Amino acid sequence: MKISARRSAGLLFGSLCLPLLACAAEPQPTHEYTLDNGLKVVVREDHRAPVVVSQVWYKVGSSYETPGLTGLSHALEHMMFKGSSKLGPGEASRVLRDLGAEENAFTTDDYTAYYQVLAKDRLPVAFELEADRMAHLSLPAEQFKSEIEVIKEERRLRTDDKPNALAFERFKASAYLSSGYHTPTIGWMADLQRMTIDDLRAWYKAWYTPNNATLVVVGDVQPEEVHQLAQRWFGDIPKRELPPARKPLELAEPGERRLALHVRTQLPSLIMGFNVPGLGSAQNPREVHALRLISALLDGGYSARLSERLERGTELVSGASASYDAFARGDSLFVLSATPNVQKGKTLEQVESALWQQLDELKNTPPSQEELERVRAQVIAGLVFERDSIASQASSIGQLESVGLSWRLADQDLEAIQQVTAQDIQNAARTYFTRSRLTLAQVLPESPSDKEQTHE
């Protein structure tokens, strides 16, 4: 699942915005290499501590999958820890653990990534282990037989048995009509039940090749030394021809869609999603940055509009949020969600009307300069603070590269946010917050007459 972090910086507003921009304007020295086999290597120097983060990003995720074969990318992520030509199941993790390293992996709609955080002199070990499983993953059938049961249980725990997660999965499947973003990253249960080890072997052979990967290294390193290490461990892995991979694009205005989802929850809630572009698909990136600021304006801390007006002001909702993933390979969603204050007798219909009022205000009246600068400063502060972490720096580089953008955009991001005007925000609201782009889900408590059906 994609996770976006939002940090609040209540003391950083107004005129502090420009100093923040200035203090973070100088990017860390960053170097890019491409090996003969197509592996891109991006190295960023950060010499504050003798630590390094190494990440390998593959350009494949659930949006690449087809009906009937969902969940392959996530299942393969699990199997990457089950042995290679050199090491048996779990042995690579034990090697890293003995070195005091941290490791993990994650899969999203657009990419699958593997990372290690370790002492800088241990970097060759991380490279050796990643190169081994990039080229020689064993994918034993007996390991898959047990691991697919683990994945099924993960789906039950994280989605099927969590009403809100289940509702959002079904909402997302309805909101994305024409792109692979309607597919849950973990896959549909019916597809997990019929998945075979041969399916995974074919998926691995198709996508896990150096010309479909980016190696990102951030930390206390010398770039040329990292380049030489990458050449030593990855350089002999042959590249392969890749299957076609097109951007996940949506109908511009698919029409209003409404659904009622009855789940095991005690409180009703509302989800509203608008089909919008992401940076990977936008013809005008400025609109994307405007949508990012709108998200923060509506839901960016204590003084944000949803919290101030609907939660504390009218007491219409017990909670409300806005979210937007700008860094998608294709088109994205701008999502609003809210729970009515049932103790005050408030209804979903009242909540929907109030959310539309907030959106219509953005269309009719640009935010004041004072409010815009406060929200802008919060967003910039979050981006600046994020740069304190070498892992966050690496993830930003890897994510951009994996969705078809350049890592250099990370160093231009603060300036892009700074250039957004109040008029840009109004224009974006008028363009994208329309009923022809809307998917609305009412999430309702199951009644005793609702018959639960489980397909497993």
Legacy VTK file of the C-alpha trace (Angstrom):
# vtk DataFile Version 3.0
C-alpha trace
ASCII
DATASET POLYDATA
POINTS 456 float
0.000 0.000 0.000
1.080 3.511 -0.694
1.712 5.474 2.517
2.051 9.229 2.525
3.321 11.117 5.544
2.028 14.567 6.377
3.870 16.634 8.967
2.498 19.702 10.676
4.637 22.754 11.300
2.370 25.120 13.158
5.127 27.633 13.945
6.372 27.784 10.377
4.160 30.113 8.406
3.984 33.367 6.509
7.363 34.990 5.902
9.224 31.902 7.132
8.379 30.195 3.839
11.155 31.826 1.846
13.925 31.171 4.395
12.821 27.533 4.511
13.077 27.354 0.764
16.481 28.980 0.774
17.940 26.770 3.472
16.886 23.626 1.611
17.581 24.801 -1.906
21.042 23.269 -2.131
20.630 19.564 -2.889
23.077 16.971 -1.666
25.696 15.951 -4.275
24.007 13.312 -6.423
25.488 11.193 -9.195
23.864 8.984 -11.818
25.362 6.046 -13.692
23.900 3.483 -16.059
25.560 0.091 -16.423
25.807 -1.595 -19.816
22.981 -3.960 -18.848
20.620 -1.033 -18.262
20.730 -0.878 -14.450
20.459 2.744 -13.357
22.524 3.649 -10.295
21.810 6.864 -8.371
24.192 7.794 -5.558
23.575 10.675 -3.149
26.273 11.715 -0.701
25.306 12.403 2.902
28.342 12.303 5.165
26.701 13.143 8.493
27.039 9.588 9.837
28.946 6.450 8.730
25.717 4.825 7.545
24.300 3.985 4.125
20.923 2.953 2.758
20.849 0.700 -0.295
17.617 0.223 -2.236
16.739 -1.737 -5.357
13.527 -0.620 -7.066
11.787 -2.698 -9.734
9.309 -1.000 -12.051
6.497 -3.446 -11.447
3.516 -3.470 -9.100
-0.155 -4.327 -9.009
-1.068 -1.834 -11.762
0.950 -3.997 -14.170
-1.159 -7.079 -13.410
-4.076 -8.405 -15.417
-7.476 -9.804 -14.356
-7.115 -13.302 -12.983
-3.437 -12.776 -12.181
-3.559 -10.202 -9.402
-1.263 -10.197 -6.380
1.762 -11.479 -8.310
4.048 -8.534 -7.512
3.381 -8.736 -3.784
3.665 -12.525 -3.696
7.004 -12.354 -5.497
8.213 -9.837 -2.915
7.567 -12.470 -0.252
9.375 -15.139 -2.244
12.462 -12.968 -2.707
13.390 -13.924 0.867
13.014 -17.677 0.268
16.395 -18.526 -1.151
18.682 -18.154 -4.148
21.507 -20.018 -5.817
23.853 -19.152 -2.942
21.650 -19.100 0.128
18.681 -21.018 1.485
15.389 -19.583 2.740
15.949 -16.776 5.238
19.736 -17.026 5.164
20.267 -13.635 3.519
18.211 -12.023 6.280
20.302 -13.798 8.909
23.517 -12.519 7.316
22.228 -8.955 7.428
20.892 -9.320 10.939
24.312 -10.549 12.141
25.820 -7.392 10.636
23.378 -5.201 12.552
21.617 -4.150 9.365
17.964 -3.254 8.935
16.144 -4.664 5.900
12.666 -4.786 4.474
10.656 -4.602 1.260
7.378 -3.154 0.022
5.075 -3.382 -2.969
2.685 -0.737 -4.307
0.614 -0.169 -7.423
3.670 1.031 -9.334
6.823 -0.575 -7.939
8.445 -3.147 -5.674
11.460 -2.132 -3.583
13.982 -3.844 -1.326
16.234 -1.980 1.073
18.980 -2.315 3.641
20.306 0.242 6.138
23.776 -0.651 7.353
27.284 0.533 8.192
28.966 1.974 5.128
31.719 -0.645 5.050
29.053 -3.374 4.773
27.583 -2.043 1.535
29.271 -4.751 -0.591
27.322 -7.387 1.350
24.007 -5.723 0.493
25.001 -5.540 -3.167
26.070 -9.173 -3.274
22.800 -10.382 -1.754
20.593 -8.215 -3.987
22.486 -9.143 -7.151
22.229 -12.829 -6.277
18.452 -12.781 -5.982
18.059 -10.472 -8.982
19.813 -13.083 -11.121
19.357 -16.415 -9.345
16.180 -16.509 -7.249
15.332 -20.165 -6.620
11.514 -19.923 -6.159
11.073 -23.412 -4.653
7.555 -24.841 -4.980
7.450 -26.089 -1.392
8.259 -22.614 -0.044
5.548 -21.068 -2.213
2.962 -23.561 -0.972
3.398 -22.347 2.603
4.025 -18.697 1.770
0.827 -18.247 -0.241
-1.082 -19.267 2.891
0.762 -16.527 4.780
-0.278 -14.033 2.092
-3.917 -15.145 2.256
-3.877 -14.642 6.009
-2.282 -11.224 5.534
-5.156 -10.304 3.245
-7.697 -11.484 5.821
-6.042 -9.555 8.665
-5.349 -6.323 6.774
-8.392 -6.097 4.529
-11.145 -8.694 4.803
-11.405 -8.433 8.604
-10.989 -4.643 8.690
-14.255 -3.028 7.600
-12.801 0.353 6.657
-9.950 -1.195 4.674
-12.384 -3.493 2.882
-14.688 -0.577 2.074
-11.828 1.508 0.699
-10.637 -1.392 -1.462
-14.089 -1.672 -3.023
-14.356 2.095 -3.408
-10.991 2.205 -5.198
-12.032 -0.601 -7.529
-15.044 1.494 -8.545
-13.169 4.800 -8.770
-10.588 3.484 -11.239
-12.527 2.298 -14.264
-9.890 1.822 -16.938
-6.521 1.503 -15.215
-4.781 -1.180 -13.192
-5.055 0.981 -10.077
-8.386 -0.723 -9.392
-6.414 -3.870 -8.483
-5.532 -4.256 -4.779
-1.797 -4.627 -4.258
-2.233 -7.828 -2.275
-4.521 -9.249 -4.989
-8.061 -10.579 -4.920
-8.558 -13.667 -2.773
-9.830 -15.747 -5.708
-6.580 -15.048 -7.571
-4.446 -15.902 -4.533
-6.236 -19.243 -4.293
-5.392 -20.200 -7.864
-1.916 -18.655 -8.086
0.862 -21.121 -8.951
4.618 -21.100 -8.601
4.852 -21.086 -12.379
2.903 -17.806 -12.421
5.526 -16.294 -10.122
8.420 -17.720 -12.105
7.052 -16.110 -15.258
6.511 -12.798 -13.451
10.068 -12.845 -12.084
11.531 -13.630 -15.500
9.496 -10.867 -17.147
10.224 -7.987 -14.775
13.194 -8.724 -12.499
15.938 -7.681 -14.847
18.584 -4.963 -14.432
17.151 -2.827 -17.245
13.903 -2.600 -15.237
15.561 -1.649 -11.946
17.076 1.344 -10.185
19.765 0.978 -7.527
19.673 3.899 -5.087
22.421 4.484 -2.528
22.367 7.364 -0.042
24.813 7.904 2.773
28.460 8.252 3.716
29.855 6.950 0.436
32.120 7.951 -2.437
30.131 7.856 -5.691
32.784 6.285 -7.887
33.405 3.530 -5.343
29.675 2.736 -5.347
29.715 2.706 -9.148
32.571 0.227 -9.138
30.826 -1.969 -6.567
27.648 -1.916 -8.634
29.593 -2.904 -11.721
31.260 -5.742 -9.814
28.102 -7.282 -8.408
25.398 -6.341 -10.935
27.325 -5.716 -14.142
27.354 -9.310 -15.406
23.604 -9.862 -15.004
22.196 -9.921 -18.536
19.362 -7.611 -19.492
16.173 -8.959 -21.051
13.482 -7.537 -23.260
10.634 -6.187 -21.172
6.895 -6.622 -21.714
5.061 -3.434 -22.730
4.026 -1.262 -19.766
1.719 1.650 -20.436
0.719 4.372 -18.026
-2.487 3.718 -16.063
-4.771 6.357 -17.541
-8.404 7.036 -16.760
-11.347 8.456 -18.646
-11.206 12.213 -18.121
-14.830 12.427 -17.003
-16.277 8.939 -16.547
-19.490 10.166 -14.933
-20.733 10.172 -11.350
-20.669 6.789 -9.633
-22.356 6.016 -6.291
-22.254 2.887 -4.217
-23.434 1.739 -0.813
-21.037 -0.563 1.029
-22.430 -2.540 3.963
-19.614 -3.694 6.247
-19.144 -4.707 9.873
-18.718 -1.203 11.259
-20.518 0.665 13.999
-20.354 4.117 12.417
-21.283 5.196 8.903
-18.775 7.145 6.816
-18.464 8.805 3.445
-15.719 8.540 0.815
-15.586 10.944 -2.133
-12.944 10.506 -4.827
-12.266 12.626 -7.908
-10.336 11.317 -10.923
-7.345 13.646 -11.343
-3.896 13.442 -12.948
-0.675 12.649 -11.143
2.776 13.956 -11.982
3.305 10.960 -14.252
0.319 11.851 -16.438
-0.311 15.590 -16.034
0.013 17.861 -19.035
0.401 20.787 -16.637
2.394 19.805 -13.507
1.400 23.078 -11.857
-2.139 21.703 -11.486
-0.750 18.726 -9.590
1.120 20.950 -7.144
-2.036 23.009 -6.700
-3.941 19.842 -5.768
-1.209 19.008 -3.240
-1.723 22.388 -1.589
-5.506 21.952 -1.663
-5.082 18.685 0.223
-3.031 20.472 2.882
-5.422 23.413 2.959
-8.338 21.086 3.704
-6.491 18.656 5.967
-3.103 19.982 7.049
-3.279 20.210 10.809
-5.318 21.894 13.516
-6.076 25.044 11.506
-7.035 23.228 8.285
-10.527 23.906 6.940
-12.086 20.474 7.491
-10.947 20.312 11.089
-11.683 23.938 11.940
-15.026 24.238 10.193
-16.687 20.826 10.138
-15.239 19.130 13.190
-14.787 21.890 15.784
-16.992 24.563 14.207
-20.340 23.057 13.236
-19.563 19.727 14.941
-20.957 18.071 11.835
-18.263 15.385 11.658
-16.289 13.412 14.210
-13.414 13.220 11.755
-12.562 14.210 8.195
-9.549 13.937 5.907
-8.224 14.773 2.462
-5.523 12.856 0.614
-3.874 12.941 -2.777
-1.010 10.880 -4.189
0.713 13.171 -6.670
3.569 10.772 -7.406
1.716 8.149 -9.395
2.808 6.547 -12.663
-0.529 7.510 -14.192
-3.752 9.198 -13.171
-4.586 9.503 -9.502
-7.453 10.218 -7.084
-8.177 13.169 -4.838
-10.021 11.652 -1.868
-12.157 13.175 0.861
-13.515 11.072 3.693
-15.591 11.910 6.753
-17.601 10.349 9.547
-20.795 12.143 10.648
-21.133 13.153 14.274
-23.868 10.649 15.087
-23.992 11.794 18.706
-25.292 15.096 17.368
-27.688 13.333 15.005
-25.751 14.261 11.865
-26.248 12.277 8.664
-24.218 11.215 5.629
-26.336 13.477 3.439
-25.457 16.484 5.584
-21.776 15.537 5.445
-21.846 15.241 1.659
-23.490 18.650 1.358
-20.914 20.228 3.672
-17.972 18.721 1.757
-19.388 20.072 -1.485
-19.677 23.489 0.178
-15.957 23.391 0.978
-15.106 22.433 -2.595
-17.439 25.019 -4.074
-15.851 27.711 -1.938
-12.470 26.829 -3.436
-14.002 27.160 -6.894
-15.660 30.500 -6.172
-13.138 32.206 -3.885
-9.349 31.769 -3.993
-7.692 31.335 -0.587
-6.299 34.464 1.000
-2.597 35.088 0.619
-2.141 34.622 4.362
-3.819 31.204 4.356
-1.958 30.126 1.231
1.422 31.060 2.713
0.635 29.254 5.968
-0.350 26.073 4.133
2.572 26.352 1.730
4.980 26.697 4.661
3.557 23.563 6.266
4.071 21.550 3.099
7.587 22.900 2.569
8.490 22.278 6.207
7.432 18.656 5.862
9.570 18.251 2.751
12.568 19.912 4.422
12.306 17.806 7.564
12.023 14.684 5.414
15.455 15.392 3.966
16.994 14.802 7.374
16.580 11.061 6.813
18.820 9.219 4.359
16.084 6.597 3.953
13.543 9.278 2.974
15.987 10.798 0.503
16.561 7.398 -1.085
12.858 6.609 -1.207
12.092 9.911 -2.905
14.699 9.199 -5.588
13.560 5.610 -6.089
9.878 6.463 -6.241
10.353 9.170 -8.853
12.501 6.944 -11.040
10.087 4.030 -10.710
7.072 6.014 -11.906
8.904 7.284 -14.971
10.053 10.646 -13.620
13.527 11.956 -12.888
15.050 11.939 -9.407
15.991 15.563 -10.100
12.359 16.537 -9.520
12.935 15.945 -5.798
15.418 18.809 -5.789
12.967 21.027 -7.701
9.941 20.187 -5.565
10.206 23.071 -3.111
10.399 25.611 -5.919
7.407 24.005 -7.647
5.328 24.326 -4.474
6.498 27.906 -4.032
5.252 28.901 -7.491
1.620 27.844 -6.952
-0.733 30.830 -6.718
-4.191 31.254 -5.226
-5.520 31.435 -8.779
-3.901 28.076 -9.571
-5.768 26.565 -6.625
-9.073 28.004 -7.783
-8.478 26.792 -11.352
-7.617 23.270 -10.200
-10.725 23.126 -8.008
-12.935 24.244 -10.891
-11.372 21.737 -13.277
-11.332 18.617 -11.141
-13.971 18.836 -8.396
-16.907 18.027 -10.654
-19.627 15.416 -10.426
-18.527 13.917 -13.738
-15.260 12.888 -12.028
-16.833 11.744 -8.746
-17.034 8.333 -7.137
-18.972 8.440 -3.859
-19.273 5.574 -1.403
-21.541 5.460 1.613
-20.003 3.040 4.095
-22.869 1.695 6.179
-23.143 -0.668 9.156
-24.494 -4.073 8.232
-28.057 -4.655 9.288
-29.162 -7.989 10.759
-30.840 -8.819 7.460
-27.631 -8.417 5.458
-26.264 -11.823 4.575
-22.508 -12.015 4.689
-21.007 -14.005 1.865
-17.416 -15.114 1.964
-15.702 -16.543 -1.086
-12.581 -18.405 -0.085
LINES 1 457
456 0 1 2 3 4 5 6 7 8 9 10 11 12 13 14 15 16 17 18 19 20 21 22 23 24 25 26 27 28 29 30 31 32 33 34 35 36 37 38 39 40 41 42 43 44 45 46 47 48 49 50 51 52 53 54 55 56 57 58 59 60 61 62 63 64 65 66 67 68 69 70 71 72 73 74 75 76 77 78 79 80 81 82 83 84 85 86 87 88 89 90 91 92 93 94 95 96 97 98 99 100 101 102 103 104 105 106 107 108 109 110 111 112 113 114 115 116 117 118 119 120 121 122 123 124 125 126 127 128 129 130 131 132 133 134 135 136 137 138 139 140 141 142 143 144 145 146 147 148 149 150 151 152 153 154 155 156 157 158 159 160 161 162 163 164 165 166 167 168 169 170 171 172 173 174 175 176 177 178 179 180 181 182 183 184 185 186 187 188 189 190 191 192 193 194 195 196 197 198 199 200 201 202 203 204 205 206 207 208 209 210 211 212 213 214 215 216 217 218 219 220 221 222 223 224 225 226 227 228 229 230 231 232 233 234 235 236 237 238 239 240 241 242 243 244 245 246 247 248 249 250 251 252 253 254 255 256 257 258 259 260 261 262 263 264 265 266 267 268 269 270 271 272 273 274 275 276 277 278 279 280 281 282 283 284 285 286 287 288 289 290 291 292 293 294 295 296 297 298 299 300 301 302 303 304 305 306 307 308 309 310 311 312 313 314 315 316 317 318 319 320 321 322 323 324 325 326 327 328 329 330 331 332 333 334 335 336 337 338 339 340 341 342 343 344 345 346 347 348 349 350 351 352 353 354 355 356 357 358 359 360 361 362 363 364 365 366 367 368 369 370 371 372 373 374 375 376 377 378 379 380 381 382 383 384 385 386 387 388 389 390 391 392 393 394 395 396 397 398 399 400 401 402 403 404 405 406 407 408 409 410 411 412 413 414 415 416 417 418 419 420 421 422 423 424 425 426 427 428 429 430 431 432 433 434 435 436 437 438 439 440 441 442 443 444 445 446 447 448 449 450 451 452 453 454 455
